[in-house]
């Protein structure tokens, strides 16, 4: 009977040792999977960062390319204001004046408004 109980205890001990070994292998594999996932995540992050750096350098290189040269303005001895007024008196629209003189449309509008205000103040004081 003692021999039979020793065999049973030995069998249970062997099964318990096998279960413990399986648990240790499972935990080791789980830890290794976690490390591999974190390594892949870091590698993916590094690859994305490198790709963004490459795109940034390409954009900087494209930005450093000089733009087309600005056409030279006419070398007339008239100020911008007088040129704007002269073209306006000819009946040219604001957009055409801006394109002709290479000025922003808003600047042409402002110059015309200043001229109109000055003409109104001069015309009002002489009457």
Secondary structure as UniProt FT lines:
FT   HELIX           2..64
FT   HELIX           80..89
FT   TURN            90..91
FT   HELIX           94..101
FT   HELIX           105..126
//
